Amino acid sequence: MRKPEPGSIVNPAKLPPRARDSVCEQCHLEGETRVLHPGKEWSDFQAGLELESTFTTYLRGGAPSDGSLRAVSQSEQLAASKRSRLSAGKLWCGTCHDPHQAAKDRPREVRKVCLSCPAALFTAKRHQPADECVSCHMPRLRPTNVAHSSITDHRIPRGKSVAAPGPDTWKLQAWRQPDPLLAQRDLGVAYFEFGASQNNGDELVQAYQLLSSLPVSARSSDAQVLADLASMLLQQKEVDVALRLFNQAIALAPGNARYAYSNALALELKGDQAVAIEELRRSIRLDPAAPEAYQRLAQIYERSGQPALKDATLREYLRFMPQNLRFRGAKSF
């Protein structure tokens, strides 16, 4: 904040629980994918709001059989903690973490918090107070999605951390549901983004069913929905319909590089190579950091017997991102 003044800084501890937790969840709740609401920007979320006013975070329902944990899953873990659930919202991130000062003796500070909560446990002499609590109840674990790292187990297990078997179904679930008018739309977009990233046909089918069954008025005014439907139709070689939907999405969001790139793919399949090149160029102008448009453009030049233009395209990207080893060693794609 450029000009802070009294009352201009939000104290999370004074917010209602959902808004309070949203301050932490903006960084510590990664999920499988996040879906931005129509007409919103990521920067629209501000402390004091609930995350679901701007975007919805989706997780996979059920747990892997090995009980593995992702590196950025602290909010999920704490919510799964029995102690957190029994606290009725009183145990939250700020209970143990003070953002305003560095910890001098972290084990002692955490132990003080622990002893302030389950007083009956020690009164009943079921547990002898120890010098510190975290080594048993918040041990360090190795996350499955980031190498050479460790995370603290925020599930606060009573004993040794063990795998928590989950159901075989892995359906996407909202961390917290958005406005009911957006629930089907956001879930469909989440299935598309996750299915596309994992190349999972079943999840893409689920995405198409959800998005295509939205009311026409909702679909026709939502660039994200139009573009996602077009991408799935393009996979089925429904080129003409895909082009029409991409053009509608671009009319609503002309500054979106992904829509320009996807439209170029459709134009290429249609056989309109010249316009496809124009769209790839537009995609590069809109987002010069994304390598896909450069790569596709280089492929077109290579296939059409224009090696000089192909090499120029690769050099253009390398001027922007010289450390990309794939492009540095590329002779063909």
Phi, psi and chi 1 to 4 in degrees:
 res  aa     phi    psi   chi1   chi2   chi3   chi4
   1 MET       -  126.9 -177.1  171.5  -66.9      -
   2 ARG   -72.1  -38.8  -65.6  179.8  179.4  176.5
   3 LYS  -129.0   73.8  -65.1 -178.1  179.6  180.0
   4 PRO   -66.1  145.1   25.0  -33.6      -      -
   5 GLU  -147.6  162.6   56.9 -173.8   27.1      -
   6 PRO   -53.7  130.0  -27.2   35.6      -      -
   7 GLY    89.7   -4.6      -      -      -      -
   8 SER   -92.3  -11.6   64.3      -      -      -
   9 ILE  -105.7  130.2  -62.6  177.0      -      -
  10 VAL   -84.6  128.8  175.6      -      -      -
  11 ASN   -96.5  109.4 -177.8  -12.0      -      -
  12 PRO   -55.8  -34.4  -24.2   34.0      -      -
  13 ALA   -63.0  -18.9      -      -      -      -
  14 LYS   -98.6    4.3  -64.1 -178.6  179.6  179.9
  15 LEU   -92.4  159.8  -65.5  172.6      -      -
  16 PRO   -59.1  153.1  -21.8   31.7      -      -
  17 PRO   -50.9  -45.2  -30.0   36.6      -      -
  18 ARG   -66.0  -42.8  -75.7 -176.7   59.2  169.2
  19 ALA   -69.2  -37.9      -      -      -      -
  20 ARG   -59.7  -51.0  175.4 -161.3   68.9 -169.0
  21 ASP   -67.1  -28.3  -65.5  -17.5      -      -
  22 SER   -61.8  -30.3  -70.4      -      -      -
  23 VAL   -60.0  -41.9  174.9      -      -      -
  24 CYS   -79.5  -37.2  -54.1      -      -      -
  25 GLU   -68.4  -20.5  -69.3  167.0   -0.7      -
  26 GLN   -60.4  -25.4   61.6 -179.8  -45.4      -
  27 CYS  -113.2  -31.2  -65.8      -      -      -
  28 HIS  -105.6   17.3  -67.0  -81.7      -      -
  29 LEU  -131.3   88.9  176.1   68.0      -      -
  30 GLU   -80.2  -45.9 -177.1  178.4   31.2      -
  31 GLY    65.1 -168.7      -      -      -      -
  32 GLU   -86.6  -36.0  -61.8  -67.5  -11.8      -
  33 THR  -160.6  157.1 -171.9      -      -      -
  34 ARG  -120.2  137.6  -71.0  176.2  163.4 -174.1
  35 VAL  -117.0  118.4  175.8      -      -      -
  36 LEU   -77.4  137.0 -167.7   64.4      -      -
  37 HIS   -72.4  154.4  -63.7  -28.1      -      -
  38 PRO   -57.5  136.3  -20.2   30.2      -      -
  39 GLY    77.0    4.4      -      -      -      -
  40 LYS  -105.8  155.7  -66.5  -72.1 -171.9  178.1
  41 GLU  -115.6  155.4  -59.4  -70.2  -19.0      -
  42 TRP   -59.7  -32.8  -63.6  109.4      -      -
  43 SER   -72.8   -6.3   57.6      -      -      -
  44 ASP   -69.3  -22.9  -72.4  -20.3      -      -
  45 PHE   -72.3  129.1  172.8   75.9      -      -
  46 GLN  -130.6  150.3  -59.0  -67.7  -31.5      -
  47 ALA   -55.9  132.7      -      -      -      -
  48 GLY   111.3  -20.7      -      -      -      -
  49 LEU   -95.1  167.3  -59.5  174.0      -      -
  50 GLU   -91.4  143.2  -64.2  177.5    8.3      -
  51 LEU   -52.4  -37.6  -75.6 -177.6      -      -
  52 GLU   -70.6   -4.8  -70.9   69.3   35.2      -
  53 SER   -76.5  -16.2   66.3      -      -      -
  54 THR  -119.9  -42.8  -55.5      -      -      -
  55 PHE  -153.6  164.4   59.9   85.7      -      -
  56 THR  -116.9  134.0  -52.1      -      -      -
  57 THR   -98.4  133.1  -56.6      -      -      -
  58 TYR  -116.4  136.7  -74.8   89.0      -      -
  59 LEU  -118.6  165.3  -62.3   82.0      -      -
  60 ARG   -89.3  124.4  -62.6  178.1   77.4  170.9
  61 GLY   -68.8  135.6      -      -      -      -
  62 GLY    93.0  157.9      -      -      -      -
  63 ALA  -115.5  149.2      -      -      -      -
  64 PRO   -62.4  150.3   22.4  -31.6      -      -
  65 SER   -63.7  -20.8   58.3      -      -      -
  66 ASP   -91.7    2.5   61.2   -3.6      -      -
  67 GLY    65.9   24.2      -      -      -      -
  68 SER   -66.4  155.2   58.2      -      -      -
  69 LEU  -125.4  142.7  -62.7  173.8      -      -
  70 ARG   -84.5  161.4  -63.9 -170.2  -54.7  -83.9
  71 ALA   -65.5  -40.9      -      -      -      -
  72 VAL  -107.2   80.4 -175.9      -      -      -
  73 SER  -144.6   25.5   57.1      -      -      -
  74 GLN   -63.0  -38.9  -69.1   85.3   -2.2      -
  75 SER   -65.9  -40.5  -67.6      -      -      -
  76 GLU   -62.7  -43.7  -60.3  169.3   50.0      -
  77 GLN   -64.0  -46.4  -64.7  171.3   38.5      -
  78 LEU   -63.3  -38.5 -173.7   61.2      -      -
  79 ALA   -64.5  -28.6      -      -      -      -
  80 ALA   -81.5  -10.7      -      -      -      -
  81 SER   -69.7  131.8  161.7      -      -      -
  82 LYS   -61.6  -39.0 -179.1  179.0  179.6 -179.3
  83 ARG   -63.4  -39.3 -178.4   57.2   52.8 -169.1
  84 SER   -66.5  -42.1  176.6      -      -      -
  85 ARG   -64.0  -39.9  -63.6 -164.1  -54.3  -89.5
  86 LEU   -71.6  -18.7  -69.0  175.1      -      -
  87 SER   -79.2   -7.9   75.4      -      -      -
  88 ALA    56.9   41.7      -      -      -      -
  89 GLY    90.1   -5.0      -      -      -      -
  90 LYS   -75.8  -30.4  -66.8 -179.8 -179.0  178.7
  91 LEU   -88.4  110.9  176.3   58.1      -      -
  92 TRP  -139.1 -177.0   67.9  -67.0      -      -
  93 CYS   -56.3  -42.5  -55.8      -      -      -
  94 GLY   -68.9  -11.4      -      -      -      -
  95 THR   -62.7  -38.2  -55.3      -      -      -
  96 CYS  -110.4  -22.3  -62.1      -      -      -
  97 HIS  -108.2  122.8  -64.8  -80.7      -      -
  98 ASP  -104.7  110.9 -175.2  -14.5      -      -
  99 PRO   -75.1   -5.3   29.4  -35.0      -      -
 100 HIS  -100.8   -6.1  -63.9  114.8      -      -
 101 GLN  -151.8  148.4   63.2 -179.5   11.1      -
 102 ALA   -74.7  143.5      -      -      -      -
 103 ALA   -69.7  132.3      -      -      -      -
 104 LYS   -90.8  -41.6  -64.8 -179.6  179.2  178.8
 105 ASP  -140.4   83.4 -172.6  -18.5      -      -
 106 ARG   -58.8  -47.8 -170.5   64.6 -180.0  147.2
 107 PRO   -56.1  -41.6  -25.9   35.6      -      -
 108 ARG   -67.2  -39.6 -176.2  179.4  -65.0  -84.7
 109 GLU   -63.8  -43.5  -67.8  174.7    4.7      -
 110 VAL   -66.9  -39.4  174.0      -      -      -
 111 ARG   -60.2  -39.5 -180.0  178.9 -176.4  -86.2
 112 LYS   -61.0  -41.2 -176.9  177.9  178.6 -179.5
 113 VAL   -65.0  -45.1  173.2      -      -      -
 114 CYS   -59.9  -43.8  -67.2      -      -      -
 115 LEU   -69.8  -19.0  -68.3  176.6      -      -
 116 SER   -81.5  -12.4   71.1      -      -      -
 117 CYS   -98.7  -72.6  -68.9      -      -      -
 118 PRO   -84.8   60.6   32.4  -30.1      -      -
 119 ALA   -58.0  -37.6      -      -      -      -
 120 ALA   -63.3  -30.1      -      -      -      -
 121 LEU   -62.5  -42.6 -178.8   66.3      -      -
 122 PHE   -80.9  -32.4  -63.0  100.6      -      -
 123 THR   -61.3  -38.6  -58.6      -      -      -
 124 ALA   -78.0   -0.5      -      -      -      -
 125 LYS    59.3   30.4  -60.5 -174.2 -178.8  -59.5
 126 ARG   -84.7   -9.3  -72.5  179.5  -70.3  174.9
 127 HIS  -151.4  123.4 -171.9  -57.5      -      -
 128 GLN   -81.8  127.6  -67.2  -62.7  -40.7      -
 129 PRO   -55.4  134.7  -24.8   34.9      -      -
 130 ALA  -107.1  172.7      -      -      -      -
 131 ASP   -66.1  -30.4  -68.2  -24.5      -      -
 132 GLU  -154.1  164.4   53.7   84.4   26.1      -
 133 CYS  -113.6  -27.6  -52.9      -      -      -
 134 VAL   -68.4  -32.4  -66.0      -      -      -
 135 SER   -62.0  -30.1   60.4      -      -      -
 136 CYS   -94.8  -41.2  -70.8      -      -      -
 137 HIS  -102.4  -11.1  -62.8  -70.4      -      -
 138 MET  -142.0   60.6  -60.8 -172.2   75.3      -
 139 PRO   -69.8  162.3   28.4  -36.1      -      -
 140 ARG   -82.6  132.2  -57.5  -69.2  -74.5  175.2
 141 LEU  -124.8  161.1  -58.3  176.0      -      -
 142 ARG   -96.6  118.3 -176.7  174.4  -62.1  172.5
 143 PRO   -70.0  157.8   27.6  -34.4      -      -
 144 THR   -89.1  -14.8   56.4      -      -      -
 145 ASN  -112.8    1.5   62.0  -25.8      -      -
 146 VAL  -135.5  120.1  177.7      -      -      -
 147 ALA   -75.2  154.2      -      -      -      -
 148 HIS    55.8   45.0  -47.8  -60.7      -      -
 149 SER  -146.7  171.0   63.0      -      -      -
 150 SER  -145.4  157.0   62.0      -      -      -
 151 ILE  -133.9  158.3   59.2  173.3      -      -
 152 THR   -87.8  132.6  -60.8      -      -      -
 153 ASP   -74.7  104.8 -170.7  -11.3      -      -
 154 HIS   -86.9    7.6  -79.0   66.8      -      -
 155 ARG   -75.9  -13.9  -64.4  172.8  -62.5  178.3
 156 ILE    51.2   60.8  -41.3  177.7      -      -
 157 PRO   -67.5  152.7   26.5  -34.6      -      -
 158 ARG   -69.5  -34.0  -69.0 -176.8   63.1 -178.1
 159 GLY  -128.6 -144.9      -      -      -      -
 160 LYS   -63.8  138.5 -178.3 -179.7  178.4 -178.7
 161 SER   -61.3  127.8  -67.1      -      -      -
 162 VAL  -127.8  161.0  -64.8      -      -      -
 163 ALA   -65.5  139.8      -      -      -      -
 164 ALA  -108.6   99.7      -      -      -      -
 165 PRO   -60.6  139.5   22.3  -32.1      -      -
 166 GLY  -122.3  175.1      -      -      -      -
 167 PRO   -69.5  163.2   24.6  -33.2      -      -
 168 ASP   -75.7  -20.6  -66.6  -28.4      -      -
 169 THR   -76.4  136.9   55.7      -      -      -
 170 TRP  -124.6   46.9  -80.4   66.6      -      -
 171 LYS   -71.6  148.4  -65.3 -178.4  178.8  179.3
 172 LEU   -72.1  137.9  -71.2  177.5      -      -
 173 GLN  -132.6  141.1  -62.5  176.5   -5.5      -
 174 ALA   -72.2  136.1      -      -      -      -
 175 TRP   -58.4  -49.5  172.6 -110.2      -      -
 176 ARG  -138.3  138.0  -75.7 -166.9  -68.9  -94.5
 177 GLN   -68.3  140.5  -72.3  -68.0  -13.6      -
 178 PRO   -78.3 -171.5   31.7  -35.6      -      -
 179 ASP   -51.6  135.4 -174.9  -65.8      -      -
 180 PRO   -51.7  -30.5  -27.2   34.7      -      -
 181 LEU   -68.4  -18.5  -66.0  175.4      -      -
 182 LEU  -106.1   -6.9  -66.5  173.4      -      -
 183 ALA   -59.5  -50.5      -      -      -      -
 184 GLN   -67.5  -41.3 -179.6  177.1  -25.7      -
 185 ARG   -61.4  -49.4  179.0  -98.6 -174.3 -160.9
 186 ASP   -64.6  -39.5  -79.6    6.5      -      -
 187 LEU   -65.6  -40.5 -177.3   59.1      -      -
 188 GLY   -62.8  -43.7      -      -      -      -
 189 VAL   -63.5  -39.9  171.6      -      -      -
 190 ALA   -61.9  -44.0      -      -      -      -
 191 TYR   -63.3  -38.4  -92.4  113.7      -      -
 192 PHE   -64.5  -49.3  171.2   78.5      -      -
 193 GLU   -63.8  -42.4  -67.1 -176.5   -9.6      -
 194 PHE   -71.8  -42.6 -172.7   70.8      -      -
 195 GLY   -63.3  -39.9      -      -      -      -
 196 ALA   -67.1  -39.4      -      -      -      -
 197 SER   -69.4  -29.8   68.1      -      -      -
 198 GLN   -99.6   -0.8  -57.8  -66.5  -43.1      -
 199 ASN    52.8   46.4 -163.7   25.0      -      -
 200 ASN  -104.8  108.7 -172.5  -49.0      -      -
 201 GLY   -64.5  -37.4      -      -      -      -
 202 ASP   -62.7  -41.0  -69.2  -20.5      -      -
 203 GLU   -72.2  -31.0  -71.0  171.7  -14.9      -
 204 LEU   -68.6  -36.4  -69.5  174.8      -      -
 205 VAL   -61.8  -43.5  168.4      -      -      -
 206 GLN   -60.8  -41.7 -177.2   84.7  -24.0      -
 207 ALA   -61.8  -44.5      -      -      -      -
 208 TYR   -64.6  -41.4 -173.8   81.8      -      -
 209 GLN   -61.5  -43.1  -69.0  172.6  -15.7      -
 210 LEU   -68.5  -45.8  -71.5  164.5      -      -
 211 LEU   -75.8  -38.2  -64.4  179.4      -      -
 212 SER   -72.2  -19.4   62.6      -      -      -
 213 SER   -93.5    3.6   61.2      -      -      -
 214 LEU   -67.2  153.5  -71.9  170.0      -      -
 215 PRO   -56.2  145.2  -22.9   32.3      -      -
 216 VAL   -56.1  -39.1  174.7      -      -      -
 217 SER   -63.1  -34.6   58.3      -      -      -
 218 ALA   -74.0  -41.2      -      -      -      -
 219 ARG   -65.9  -45.2  -62.9 -160.7  -52.1  -93.6
 220 SER   -70.0  -15.9   61.2      -      -      -
 221 SER  -108.9    9.9   60.5      -      -      -
 222 ASP  -121.6  104.1 -167.9  -36.7      -      -
 223 ALA   -60.7  -39.4      -      -      -      -
 224 GLN   -62.3  -45.8  172.9   99.1   54.7      -
 225 VAL   -63.9  -45.6  170.9      -      -      -
 226 LEU   -59.3  -45.9  -69.9  167.0      -      -
 227 ALA   -67.7  -38.6      -      -      -      -
 228 ASP   -66.0  -43.9  -70.4   -5.8      -      -
 229 LEU   -61.9  -42.3  -74.8  170.1      -      -
 230 ALA   -62.2  -41.1      -      -      -      -
 231 SER   -62.9  -40.7  -65.6      -      -      -
 232 MET   -70.6  -37.5  -70.3 -177.5  -79.6      -
 233 LEU   -67.8  -35.0  -72.2  165.9      -      -
 234 LEU   -63.3  -36.6 -171.1   59.9      -      -
 235 GLN   -61.6  -29.6  -79.5 -165.0  -28.2      -
 236 GLN   -90.6   10.8  -58.2  -57.0  -46.1      -
 237 LYS    64.7   25.4  -58.3  -62.8 -172.9  -72.9
 238 GLU   -88.0   70.6  -63.3  -73.9  -12.3      -
 239 VAL   -66.6  -45.9 -179.6      -      -      -
 240 ASP   -62.5  -44.1  -69.1  -28.4      -      -
 241 VAL   -66.6  -41.2 -177.4      -      -      -
 242 ALA   -61.2  -42.5      -      -      -      -
 243 LEU   -62.0  -41.3  -82.7  170.0      -      -
 244 ARG   -62.6  -43.3  176.5  169.5   55.6   82.1
 245 LEU   -69.7  -38.6  -65.0  179.1      -      -
 246 PHE   -61.8  -41.6  -81.7  134.6      -      -
 247 ASN   -63.8  -36.9  -74.6  -30.6      -      -
 248 GLN   -66.0  -41.4  -68.4  177.7   28.0      -
 249 ALA   -64.7  -41.4      -      -      -      -
 250 ILE   -66.9  -35.7  -70.5  168.6      -      -
 251 ALA   -62.9  -34.2      -      -      -      -
 252 LEU   -81.0  -31.2  -67.6  168.6      -      -
 253 ALA  -138.8   72.6      -      -      -      -
 254 PRO   -65.5  -16.5   22.9  -33.0      -      -
 255 GLY   -92.2   10.0      -      -      -      -
 256 ASN   -90.8  115.4 -170.4  -65.6      -      -
 257 ALA   -68.0  -34.9      -      -      -      -
 258 ARG   -64.5  -38.6  176.5 -156.2  147.7 -160.1
 259 TYR   -66.5  -39.5  -58.8  165.9      -      -
 260 ALA   -63.9  -42.8      -      -      -      -
 261 TYR   -62.9  -47.2  171.0   76.3      -      -
 262 SER   -64.3  -37.9  -60.3      -      -      -
 263 ASN   -62.7  -36.7 -165.9   40.3      -      -
 264 ALA   -63.1  -38.8      -      -      -      -
 265 LEU   -61.8  -41.7  -59.3 -175.0      -      -
 266 ALA   -66.3  -41.8      -      -      -      -
 267 LEU   -63.3  -35.8  -72.4  162.9      -      -
 268 GLU   -63.8  -45.0 -144.7 -176.3  -30.8      -
 269 LEU   -64.1  -32.2  -79.3  176.9      -      -
 270 LYS   -71.2  -17.5 -176.2   72.8  172.7  176.6
 271 GLY    95.3    6.5      -      -      -      -
 272 ASP   -96.6   75.0 -159.8  -19.5      -      -
 273 GLN   -66.8  -37.8 -177.8  169.1  -69.8      -
 274 ALA   -62.0  -45.5      -      -      -      -
 275 VAL   -70.9  -32.8 -176.7      -      -      -
 276 ALA   -60.7  -41.2      -      -      -      -
 277 ILE   -63.1  -40.6  -70.0  174.0      -      -
 278 GLU   -61.4  -41.1  -68.7  177.5    8.0      -
 279 GLU   -69.0  -37.0  -79.9  -67.1   86.0      -
 280 LEU   -65.4  -39.4  -71.5  170.9      -      -
 281 ARG   -63.1  -40.6  -80.5  -69.8  170.4 -160.7
 282 ARG   -65.5  -39.7 -170.4  168.7   71.4   86.2
 283 SER   -60.8  -40.5  178.9      -      -      -
 284 ILE   -65.7  -40.6  -71.2  170.8      -      -
 285 ARG   -63.8  -37.2  -71.8 -165.0  -60.5  -86.7
 286 LEU   -73.7  -34.1  -68.4  169.8      -      -
 287 ASP  -145.1   83.5 -174.9    3.4      -      -
 288 PRO   -68.4   -7.9   23.3  -32.1      -      -
 289 ALA   -86.9  -17.7      -      -      -      -
 290 ALA   -82.2  122.9      -      -      -      -
 291 PRO   -78.4  -19.6   28.5  -34.1      -      -
 292 GLU   -60.1  -42.1  -66.4   81.7    7.9      -
 293 ALA   -66.1  -40.4      -      -      -      -
 294 TYR   -60.8  -45.1  -62.9   91.0      -      -
 295 GLN   -62.5  -43.9 -179.5  173.8  -39.0      -
 296 ARG   -65.7  -39.3 -163.8   73.2 -179.0 -167.5
 297 LEU   -64.2  -42.4 -165.8   55.0      -      -
 298 ALA   -62.3  -38.3      -      -      -      -
 299 GLN   -62.7  -42.7  -70.5  173.3  -22.5      -
 300 ILE   -61.2  -46.0  -68.3  175.7      -      -
 301 TYR   -64.5  -36.8  -71.5  140.4      -      -
 302 GLU   -65.7  -45.1 -175.9  176.3   42.8      -
 303 ARG   -67.6  -30.0  -71.5 -163.1  -56.4  -93.8
 304 SER   -91.4   11.0   59.5      -      -      -
 305 GLY    71.0   38.5      -      -      -      -
 306 GLN  -124.3   69.0  -58.3  179.3   77.7      -
 307 PRO   -61.7  -32.1   22.6  -33.7      -      -
 308 ALA   -64.6  -41.6      -      -      -      -
 309 LEU   -69.4  -35.5  -72.7  176.5      -      -
 310 LYS   -61.2  -49.2  171.4 -153.4  162.2 -174.2
 311 ASP   -63.0  -37.7  -68.5  -17.8      -      -
 312 ALA   -63.9  -37.0      -      -      -      -
 313 THR   -66.2  -42.3  -58.9      -      -      -
 314 LEU   -64.8  -41.6  -62.7  177.5      -      -
 315 ARG   -65.7  -34.7  -73.0 -164.8  -62.4  -89.1
 316 GLU   -59.7  -43.6 -179.1 -177.9   -5.1      -
 317 TYR   -70.2  -38.7  179.1   70.5      -      -
 318 LEU   -67.4  -25.5  -74.0  170.7      -      -
 319 ARG   -66.4  -29.6  -77.9 -165.0  -66.1  -89.6
 320 PHE   -87.0  -36.7 -173.4   86.5      -      -
 321 MET  -136.7   73.7 -164.1   70.9   68.4      -
 322 PRO   -66.0  -16.6   23.1  -33.3      -      -
 323 GLN   -85.5    0.6   67.4  -91.0   35.2      -
 324 ASN   -74.5  105.6 -170.9  -59.0      -      -
 325 LEU   -69.2  -32.2  -62.6  178.9      -      -
 326 ARG   -62.5  -43.8  176.1  175.5  170.4   79.2
 327 PHE   -73.3  -33.9  -85.8   66.8      -      -
 328 ARG   -64.5  -34.6  -70.2  176.2   67.2   87.4
 329 GLY  -102.0   10.5      -      -      -      -
 330 ALA   -73.8  126.2      -      -      -      -
 331 LYS  -113.3  -31.2  -65.8 -177.8  178.7  179.3
 332 SER  -156.3  159.3   62.8      -      -      -
 333 PHE  -114.7      -  -69.3  103.1      -      -
